[in-house]
């Protein structure tokens, strides 16, 4: 460069300088512009603009600040910025579906969204301030938003006990228990029955090899002989608990051979009283009595029978025990009689009660089952299978172990299997990279993985050992929800303080009552101190409710208090001594401190009280809308015709005060009775006594 | 050099600005039934399923525990008590009856009983048994299953009034 040119700025230099200035300005502007265009800022500006169009702008903008909103829950280690964009989340006036997202209010729920944030329930990345990062799977975050239909899975994060508010989750847990998923998988919190599948130690003495073959081939077609009958109706999703194992022909032959070789001790045929047998020989019409007896004993409370009406086959009856439509084609007759006499002699943990049979009853009922509940064509499509050869037995035993049968079924002498399937205790927290999709064509999400595994295990892994279940779509959603709720044992983050654990109470009384309690399996239907079934009334406070004499009479001859119910207490033929023991225990032990039996004197009831009570019952409160007295009234509550002989007056008074304090889920409305009204109603109800005739007719119906 | 430089400048500026542009994520089109918290079968149409949100689902639970016995023709435990009553209670999904009744009226009827609002005393008072939010949930459930469908009143509700 020449010295005279120094200090002079050339035209070219000016241009370069100008362009560079613009360039640097632009580069410097990038950052503020990007900052200005951030998604959350855009949404916040939109929200202000939107709020100004609403009539209650002031309230909508009362807490608004132009910044990232954050909810921090240190105990759960959660930071949640969702409310930055979802500004209207707790504004009641933005509930309407015409409000555009993301400003719409959350539908009312039990928890305040502003306190708990969103990701605890909905999952997703709470920290994110970009739409995609927050909702979807990204490289840095593999737990996307949980689809809404599975949202109840998140409730289980803290509420380990079943909540009435989460029906889908509860159903899913019920299905996990019912389909015995705990046989192969570790699923904490899911109940594990004492007996998962039947003990097969003596299975050869119960059923034939042909039947085993057919059952193993497809446990679903046992009911429908032609395979075309659609079983729906009472419990439309009722399924045998045994899944389908996709066994080949050779495997079926080998397994059925092995199982039918498990004979155990030979069953001695029961020797009936020869007079009973002789009577039967002379009178073939007695089979009708067998059926009558079967119905009177209310076997159908636990067992169902298929009934075909108008071309549609329905299962009618309970689902505690197996359905019995073709049971005589399944079990042999000596086994049947032995089973009816003492189920626990064959299966130690059977839930079937041990009835008190008279020879005549046992004879007619077993003959009824053998001759009517049968189907000669049931096994017609099974190939001829002879006595199993030693090699079949050997390979069958091998298969029994390989297929994981030992996870649910016990055979004495065969080591039980544990942890056959993968541990699912933290399945709900698994990320995509932890799941083995292989080459399958399912979407790469946790939900799709679980649903594919449950509906068709082979679609995920062609060599899957898991058997085939067939679930309806609503059950599939429920089961998936329950599996998604499996969040394992939490890390020590202080979350323990928030978890409401599940309780599994037990009630195992001792002594003579304990023996009878086990014999008649009271707990299968009734509930005692939170333990037991829910089919029949909760007996936790039965001693406060019922009078001793009434309990004895009821046990001798159970009559339903609710005439519309199809399920009734079976007729156990309980002898008087046993009934007295049961009633003694119930009245002495199963009491509530809220009811002071000595506190109410029934002699103090005056005729004036009775007539006032009658008037209150019939006119002011119109109790007859739900309760029946005599032949008039509703069917919702129990029949009160015999209330005076049935209930203790102190119980009635307390019940009228607060029914839910005595039976938590009672549907009786709690009313605002005055003390005088309550006493009057009690006095009236105590005058309602039925003298004998109903019981006499029922006893006559027993044909004894 | 000039054109080259300009192109580079434009590219650099463009590249740095692009990520800040708002990405349009295609809204997921999901079946509303699938996205529902819970569902209930339409009583008149076995094909149709009604999606329920959390509140309506709680209403469904309360309904099937307490109300179904008299306000439906079929109950979980067999035939209904409805035909047994005189006057016969309306069906819960009967929009012709319920759509014209306001939320406040229904709330009063459920809370205080039929006799308190000049209706039949066969309808008991549920105000002590059920919590206020449970009663609101039942009303929300009734609205959800109404046939013909329920239309919320067009004028602003009490939520706009000064409290």
HADDOCK unambig.tbl for C-alpha pairs under 7 A between the chains (distance, minus, plus):
assign (segid A and resid 23 and name CA) (segid B and resid 9 and name CA) 6.55 0.50 0.50
assign (segid A and resid 26 and name CA) (segid B and resid 13 and name CA) 6.79 0.50 0.50
assign (segid A and resid 27 and name CA) (segid B and resid 13 and name CA) 6.41 0.50 0.50
assign (segid A and resid 30 and name CA) (segid B and resid 16 and name CA) 6.64 0.50 0.50
assign (segid A and resid 30 and name CA) (segid B and resid 17 and name CA) 6.08 0.50 0.50
assign (segid A and resid 34 and name CA) (segid B and resid 17 and name CA) 6.95 0.50 0.50
assign (segid A and resid 34 and name CA) (segid B and resid 20 and name CA) 5.13 0.50 0.50
assign (segid A and resid 37 and name CA) (segid B and resid 20 and name CA) 6.39 0.50 0.50
assign (segid A and resid 38 and name CA) (segid B and resid 20 and name CA) 6.81 0.50 0.50
assign (segid A and resid 39 and name CA) (segid B and resid 22 and name CA) 6.77 0.50 0.50
assign (segid A and resid 56 and name CA) (segid B and resid 160 and name CA) 6.62 0.50 0.50
assign (segid A and resid 93 and name CA) (segid B and resid 159 and name CA) 6.35 0.50 0.50
assign (segid A and resid 107 and name CA) (segid B and resid 54 and name CA) 6.75 0.50 0.50
assign (segid A and resid 107 and name CA) (segid B and resid 55 and name CA) 6.90 0.50 0.50
assign (segid A and resid 108 and name CA) (segid B and resid 54 and name CA) 6.95 0.50 0.50
assign (segid A and resid 108 and name CA) (segid B and resid 55 and name CA) 5.92 0.50 0.50
assign (segid A and resid 109 and name CA) (segid B and resid 54 and name CA) 6.38 0.50 0.50
assign (segid A and resid 109 and name CA) (segid B and resid 55 and name CA) 6.60 0.50 0.50
assign (segid A and resid 147 and name CA) (segid B and resid 35 and name CA) 6.82 0.50 0.50
assign (segid A and resid 148 and name CA) (segid B and resid 35 and name CA) 4.97 0.50 0.50
assign (segid A and resid 148 and name CA) (segid B and resid 36 and name CA) 6.41 0.50 0.50
assign (segid A and resid 148 and name CA) (segid B and resid 37 and name CA) 6.42 0.50 0.50
assign (segid A and resid 149 and name CA) (segid B and resid 34 and name CA) 5.87 0.50 0.50
assign (segid A and resid 149 and name CA) (segid B and resid 35 and name CA) 5.05 0.50 0.50
assign (segid A and resid 149 and name CA) (segid B and resid 36 and name CA) 5.64 0.50 0.50
assign (segid A and resid 149 and name CA) (segid B and resid 37 and name CA) 5.46 0.50 0.50
assign (segid A and resid 165 and name CA) (segid B and resid 58 and name CA) 6.27 0.50 0.50
assign (segid A and resid 564 and name CA) (segid B and resid 78 and name CA) 6.56 0.50 0.50
assign (segid A and resid 565 and name CA) (segid B and resid 77 and name CA) 6.25 0.50 0.50
assign (segid A and resid 565 and name CA) (segid B and resid 78 and name CA) 6.72 0.50 0.50
assign (segid A and resid 621 and name CA) (segid B and resid 121 and name CA) 6.50 0.50 0.50
assign (segid A and resid 622 and name CA) (segid B and resid 121 and name CA) 6.31 0.50 0.50
assign (segid A and resid 622 and name CA) (segid B and resid 122 and name CA) 5.59 0.50 0.50
assign (segid A and resid 625 and name CA) (segid B and resid 85 and name CA) 6.35 0.50 0.50
assign (segid A and resid 625 and name CA) (segid B and resid 122 and name CA) 5.67 0.50 0.50
assign (segid A and resid 634 and name CA) (segid B and resid 81 and name CA) 5.96 0.50 0.50
assign (segid A and resid 634 and name CA) (segid B and resid 84 and name CA) 6.24 0.50 0.50
assign (segid A and resid 635 and name CA) (segid B and resid 81 and name CA) 5.77 0.50 0.50
assign (segid A and resid 636 and name CA) (segid B and resid 69 and name CA) 6.49 0.50 0.50
assign (segid A and resid 636 and name CA) (segid B and resid 81 and name CA) 6.52 0.50 0.50
assign (segid A and resid 667 and name CA) (segid B and resid 65 and name CA) 6.81 0.50 0.50
assign (segid A and resid 667 and name CA) (segid B and resid 66 and name CA) 5.51 0.50 0.50
assign (segid A and resid 669 and name CA) (segid B and resid 126 and name CA) 5.79 0.50 0.50
assign (segid A and resid 669 and name CA) (segid B and resid 129 and name CA) 5.62 0.50 0.50
assign (segid A and resid 670 and name CA) (segid B and resid 126 and name CA) 6.95 0.50 0.50
assign (segid A and resid 670 and name CA) (segid B and resid 128 and name CA) 5.85 0.50 0.50
assign (segid A and resid 670 and name CA) (segid B and resid 129 and name CA) 5.05 0.50 0.50
assign (segid A and resid 671 and name CA) (segid B and resid 125 and name CA) 6.92 0.50 0.50
assign (segid A and resid 671 and name CA) (segid B and resid 128 and name CA) 6.69 0.50 0.50
